[in-house]
């Protein structure tokens, strides 16, 4: 009987996740408060069922009682966070609360299956992150003059990434992290928030300018200053060989500049600049060339630089529609699976339907971020929400696009799902800022 139940579990998990995903989009069309509340409650129920189902399967597969202990502990965390957020911030987005908890739940299930040690560390970091970000929506809604610290944000970010460029630890050919008092963290994850705050401050001024000659001059000066800062950020990250991070910073700048100035030439000019940057990176950095060769024809380099991507493709293909079942696949054959390739592990063991639903939930999250940007009335907070939206969407694209061979690998994590304390905390900060903007504008 147990064997039959475990065999059916992959279909049941896919079914619950499909229902959760459906309710993500039903939440956008709900006409009144009661409907939205009902949709959110159903979502939370499906989330708990997915999380409980995943850990129950792992318990039967491993026989380890600690699995059930962590399952219960995490569900207390999720329910407590949902309740606290709704009590403290009645105007916050239920969809974002549920999605954030869902991403964490999926990450916990997969990390417990792949690396119990990483799972424990991720859980501790998640608790810490949710606690310290809990007051942030209140602060976002109450601090009305963040734009006054525009240059402080911009300069602080440059100083931080310069420290990493000089003193950082080299990981897979890139200087990504720095250690302070024995604690290692990836500074670029937090610097991108400072970068978004800086751009929001300097570009939001353009929204107040008219069409007089003086106003056009002021707008041009701000655009030039923002461009100089953006060039400094991207250049330092390229010199640190953090090209995935540099790409995210570049896209944040391009779309925030376009949103602020509404000049049609910005996007094609950015496309040309991006193409030139990719060409130079290919010529200058051997590890970029290796990734490009592995992307173009991974099976010709399967014993070397193409090993990761080929194993990722094997995993996704093996999973088929409903997956091999938790603990029945071989995702551990993929190097660094808990960080860069956790999407491949999900596709292998939980199936492509489950993986597609995950992509759709990421899209619904991005749409909610964009809602906050478009519905806002304050130019600074509108740009802030837009910058966070672009950062989140492009990071998801780089991760999933890389592991599915749609684009070359960049080495970025899948937000809230992959293992990584810096990524988890910075993403929690961004979700909290968006919740503050949402509550500030009275959106649900």
C-alpha positions in Angstrom: 0.0 0.0 0.0 2.8 2.4 0.9 4.4 1.8 -2.5 1.2 2.6 -4.3 0.7 5.8 -2.3 4.3 6.9 -3.0 3.8 6.1 -6.7 0.7 8.3 -6.8 2.3 11.1 -4.8 3.9 12.8 -7.8 0.5 13.1 -9.6 -1.1 14.4 -6.4 1.7 17.0 -5.9 1.4 18.1 -9.5 -2.4 18.4 -9.1 -2.2 20.5 -6.0 0.5 22.8 -7.6 -1.7 23.2 -10.7 -4.6 24.3 -8.5 -2.3 26.7 -6.6 -1.0 28.2 -9.9 -4.6 28.6 -11.2 -5.5 30.6 -8.0 -2.5 32.8 -8.5 -4.2 34.2 -11.7 -7.7 34.0 -10.3 -6.5 36.4 -7.6 -6.0 39.1 -10.3 -9.6 38.8 -11.5 -11.3 38.5 -8.2 -13.9 41.3 -8.0 -14.2 42.0 -4.3 -12.5 41.6 -0.9 -14.4 38.4 0.0 -13.5 36.7 -3.2 -9.8 37.7 -2.8 -9.8 36.4 0.7 -11.3 33.1 -0.3 -8.7 32.7 -3.1 -5.9 33.5 -0.7 -7.1 30.9 1.8 -7.4 28.2 -0.8 -3.9 29.1 -2.0 -2.5 28.7 1.5 -4.3 25.4 1.8 -2.7 24.1 -1.4 0.7 25.4 -0.3 0.5 23.4 3.0 -0.7 20.3 1.1 2.3 20.5 -1.3 4.8 21.1 1.5 3.3 18.4 3.7 3.1 15.9 0.8 6.7 16.5 -0.2 8.1 16.0 3.3 5.8 13.0 3.9 7.2 11.3 0.8 10.8 12.1 2.0 10.0 10.6 5.4 8.7 7.3 3.9 11.8 7.2 1.5 14.4 7.9 4.2 12.8 6.8 7.5 14.3 9.9 9.2 11.8 11.3 11.8 13.6 14.7 11.7 12.0 15.2 8.3 8.5 15.4 9.9 9.9 17.6 12.7 11.2 20.2 10.2 8.0 19.9 8.2 5.9 20.9 11.2 8.3 23.6 12.2 8.3 25.2 8.7 4.5 25.1 8.5 4.3 27.0 11.8 6.7 29.5 10.3 4.6 29.9 7.2 1.2 30.2 8.9 2.6 32.5 11.6 4.1 34.8 8.9 0.9 34.9 6.9 -1.2 35.7 9.9 1.3 38.4 11.2 1.5 40.1 7.8 -2.3 40.3 7.5 -2.6 41.7 11.1 0.2 44.2 10.8 -0.5 45.2 7.2 -4.1 44.8 6.2 -3.4 46.3 2.8 -0.6 44.0 1.8 -0.8 41.5 -1.0 -2.0 38.1 0.0 -0.7 36.7 -3.3 2.9 37.8 -2.6 2.8 36.4 0.9 1.6 33.0 -0.4 4.0 33.0 -3.3 7.0 33.9 -1.1 6.1 31.0 1.3 5.6 28.7 -1.6 9.0 29.3 -3.0 10.5 28.8 0.4 8.5 25.6 0.8 9.7 24.1 -2.5 13.3 25.1 -1.6 13.0 23.3 1.7 11.6 20.2 0.2 14.3 19.9 -2.5 17.2 20.9 -0.2 16.1 18.3 2.4 16.2 15.7 -0.3 19.5 16.9 -1.9 21.5 18.1 1.1 20.1 18.0 4.6 23.0 20.2 5.9 22.1 23.0 3.4 18.5 22.5 4.2 19.1 23.3 7.9 21.2 26.3 7.2 18.6 27.6 4.7 15.8 27.2 7.2 17.8 29.2 9.9 18.5 31.9 7.3 14.8 32.0 6.3 13.6 32.4 9.9 16.2 35.2 10.4 15.2 36.9 7.1 11.4 36.8 7.7 11.9 38.3 11.2 14.2 41.2 10.2 12.1 42.1 7.2 8.8 42.1 9.1 9.0 45.8 10.0 10.2 46.8 6.5 6.7 47.3 4.9 5.9 49.7 7.8 9.1 51.7 7.3 8.6 51.8 3.5 5.2 53.2 3.9 6.2 55.8 6.5 9.6 57.1 5.2 8.5 59.5 2.5 11.8 61.1 1.7 14.1 58.2 0.8 15.0 60.2 -2.3 17.1 62.5 -0.1 19.6 59.7 0.4 20.0 59.1 -3.4 23.8 59.6 -3.6 24.4 57.9 -0.3 22.7 54.8 -1.8 24.7 55.1 -5.0 28.1 55.6 -3.4 27.6 53.0 -0.7 26.9 50.4 -3.4 30.0 51.2 -5.3 32.1 51.0 -2.2 30.7 47.6 -1.3 31.4 46.0 -4.7 34.8 47.6 -4.8 35.6 45.8 -1.6 34.5 42.5 -3.1 36.6 43.2 -6.3 39.7 43.8 -4.1 39.2 41.5 -1.2 36.5 39.0 -2.3 36.9 35.3 -2.5 37.2 33.7 -5.9 34.4 31.2 -6.7 34.4 29.4 -10.1 36.5 32.2 -11.6 34.5 35.1 -10.2 34.9 37.3 -7.1 31.5 36.9 -5.7 31.6 37.0 -1.9 33.4 38.6 1.0 33.8 37.4 4.5 33.4 39.6 7.6 33.8 38.3 11.1 33.6 34.7 9.8 30.4 35.3 7.9 30.5 35.0 4.1 28.0 36.8 2.0 27.5 37.8 -1.7 27.6 41.6 -1.6 26.1 42.1 -5.1 22.7 40.6 -3.8 22.4 43.6 -1.5 24.1 46.2 -3.7 21.5 45.7 -6.4 18.9 47.0 -3.8 21.1 50.1 -3.2 21.5 50.5 -6.9 17.7 50.4 -7.4 17.2 52.9 -4.6 19.8 55.2 -6.2 18.2 55.1 -9.6 14.7 55.6 -8.1 15.9 58.7 -6.4 17.8 60.4 -9.3 15.4 59.4 -12.1 12.2 60.2 -10.1 13.2 63.8 -10.3 12.6 63.7 -14.0 9.0 63.0 -13.4 8.6 66.5 -12.0 10.3 68.3 -14.9 8.3 70.0 -17.6 9.2 70.8 -21.2 11.0 74.1 -20.7 14.7 74.4 -21.7 15.9 74.4 -18.1 13.8 71.3 -17.3 15.2 69.5 -20.3 18.7 70.4 -19.2 18.1 69.1 -15.7 16.6 65.9 -17.1 19.7 65.4 -19.3 22.1 66.0 -16.4 20.3 63.4 -14.2 20.3 60.9 -17.1 24.1 61.4 -17.5 24.8 61.1 -13.8 22.7 57.9 -13.6 24.6 56.5 -16.6 28.0 57.2 -15.1 27.0 55.4 -11.9 25.5 52.5 -13.8 28.7 52.2 -15.9 30.8 52.2 -12.7 28.6 49.4 -11.2 28.6 47.2 -14.3 32.4 47.8 -14.9 33.4 46.8 -11.4 31.3 43.7 -11.6 32.7 42.8 -15.0 36.2 43.2 -13.6 35.2 40.9 -10.7 34.0 38.5 -13.4 30.5 38.4 -11.9 28.9 38.6 -15.4 25.5 37.3 -14.3 25.3 40.1 -11.7 26.5 42.7 -14.2 23.8 41.6 -16.7 21.1 42.1 -14.0 22.4 45.5 -13.1 22.5 46.5 -16.8 18.9 45.4 -17.3 17.7 47.2 -14.2 19.3 50.5 -15.4 17.9 50.1 -19.0 14.3 49.6 -18.0 14.3 52.1 -15.2 15.8 54.7 -17.5 13.2 53.9 -20.2 10.3 54.0 -17.7 11.5 57.4 -16.3 12.3 59.1 -19.6 10.0 57.2 -22.0 12.4 57.7 -24.9 11.9 55.0 -27.6 15.6 54.9 -28.6 16.7 53.6 -25.2 15.8 50.0 -25.7 17.5 49.5 -29.2 20.5 51.4 -28.0 20.7 49.1 -24.9 20.4 46.0 -27.1 23.4 47.2 -29.2 25.4 48.0 -26.0 24.5 44.6 -24.6 25.6 42.8 -27.7 28.9 44.6 -27.7 29.4 43.8 -24.0 28.7 40.1 -24.6 31.2 40.1 -27.5 33.9 41.7 -25.3 33.3 39.3 -22.4 33.6 36.4 -24.8 37.0 37.7 -26.1 38.4 38.7 -22.7 37.3 36.0 -20.2 38.1 32.3 -20.8 35.4 31.0 -18.5 32.8 33.0 -20.6 34.1 31.3 -23.7 33.8 27.9 -22.0 30.2 28.6 -21.1 29.4 29.8 -24.6 30.9 26.7 -26.1 29.1 24.5 -23.6 25.8 26.3 -24.5 26.3 26.0 -28.2 27.2 22.3 -28.3 27.3 20.8 -24.8 27.4 17.2 -25.9 30.7 17.9 -27.7 32.2 18.9 -24.4 30.3 16.5 -22.1 33.5 15.4 -20.3 34.5 19.0 -19.5 32.8 22.4 -19.6 29.6 20.9 -21.0 29.1 18.4 -18.2 26.8 20.6 -16.0 24.4 21.6 -18.8 24.2 18.1 -20.3 23.4 16.6 -16.9 20.8 19.3 -16.4 19.2 18.4 -19.7 19.3 14.7 -18.9 17.6 15.4 -15.6 14.8 17.5 -17.2 14.2 15.0 -20.0 14.2 12.1 -17.6 11.5 13.7 -15.4 9.0 13.8 -18.2 5.5 15.1 -17.3 5.1 13.9 -13.7 8.7 13.2 -12.6 10.6 10.3 -11.2 9.2 10.9 -7.7 11.0 12.5 -4.8 14.2 10.7 -3.9 13.9 8.5 -7.0 15.9 10.5 -9.5 19.6 11.3 -9.7 19.8 15.1 -9.6 22.9 14.8 -7.4 24.9 14.0 -10.5 24.6 17.7 -11.5 27.4 19.8 -9.9 26.2 22.6 -7.7 22.6 21.3 -8.0 21.3 23.0 -4.8 22.4 26.5 -6.1 22.3 26.9 -9.8 20.4 23.8 -11.0 17.6 23.3 -8.4 15.1 23.9 -11.2 16.5 20.9 -13.0 16.2 18.8 -9.9 12.6 19.8 -9.5 11.8 19.0 -13.2 13.5 15.5 -12.8 11.8 14.4 -9.6 8.5 16.4 -9.6 8.0 16.6 -13.4 7.8 19.1 -16.2 4.2 20.0 -15.3 5.3 20.9 -11.8 8.3 22.9 -13.3 6.0 24.8 -15.7 3.7 25.7 -12.8 6.7 27.0 -10.9 7.5 29.3 -13.9 3.9 30.5 -14.0 4.0 31.3 -10.2 7.2 33.3 -10.9 5.3 35.2 -13.6 2.4 35.9 -11.3 4.8 37.3 -8.8 6.4 39.6 -11.4 2.9 40.8 -12.4 2.1 41.7 -8.8 5.4 43.6 -8.6 4.5 45.4 -11.8 1.0 46.2 -10.4 2.7 48.0 -7.5 4.8 50.0 -9.9 1.9 51.0 -12.3 -0.6 51.7 -9.6 1.7 53.9 -7.4 1.3 57.6 -7.2 4.7 58.6 -5.9 7.3 58.6 -8.7 10.1 57.4 -6.4 8.1 54.4 -5.2 6.9 53.6 -8.7 10.5 53.4 -10.0 11.5 51.5 -6.9 8.8 48.8 -7.6 9.8 48.7 -11.2 13.5 48.2 -10.5 12.7 45.3 -8.1 10.3 43.8 -10.7 13.1 43.9 -13.4 15.7 42.5 -11.0 13.4 39.6 -10.0 12.2 38.7 -13.5 15.6 38.9 -15.1 17.2 36.7 -12.3 14.5 34.1 -12.8 15.1 34.2 -16.6 18.8 33.9 -16.3 18.5 30.9 -13.9 15.9 28.9 -15.8 17.1 30.0 -19.2 20.6 28.8 -18.3 19.7 25.4 -17.0 17.4 24.6 -19.9 20.0 25.7 -22.5 17.9 28.6 -23.7 20.8 31.0 -22.9 24.4 30.4 -21.7 24.8 29.6 -18.0 25.4 32.7 -15.8 25.6 31.2 -12.3 22.7 33.1 -10.7 20.3 31.5 -8.2 16.5 30.9 -8.5 15.2 33.4 -5.9 14.0 31.9 -2.6 14.2 28.3 -4.0 17.9 27.8 -4.5 20.3 27.4 -1.6 22.0 30.7 -0.7 21.7 32.9 2.3 22.5 36.2 0.6 20.1 35.6 -2.2 17.3 34.6 0.2 17.8 37.6 2.5 18.0 40.1 -0.4 14.9 38.6 -2.1 13.0 38.8 1.2 14.0 42.4 1.5 12.7 43.1 -2.0 9.4 41.3 -1.3 9.0 43.3 1.9 9.6 46.6 0.1 7.0 45.7 -2.5 4.6 44.9 0.3 5.2 48.3 1.9 4.5 50.0 -1.5 1.4 47.9 -1.9 0.1 48.6 1.6 1.0 52.3 1.1 -1.2 52.5 -2.0 -4.0 50.4 -0.5 -3.7 47.7 -3.1 -4.7 44.1 -2.4 
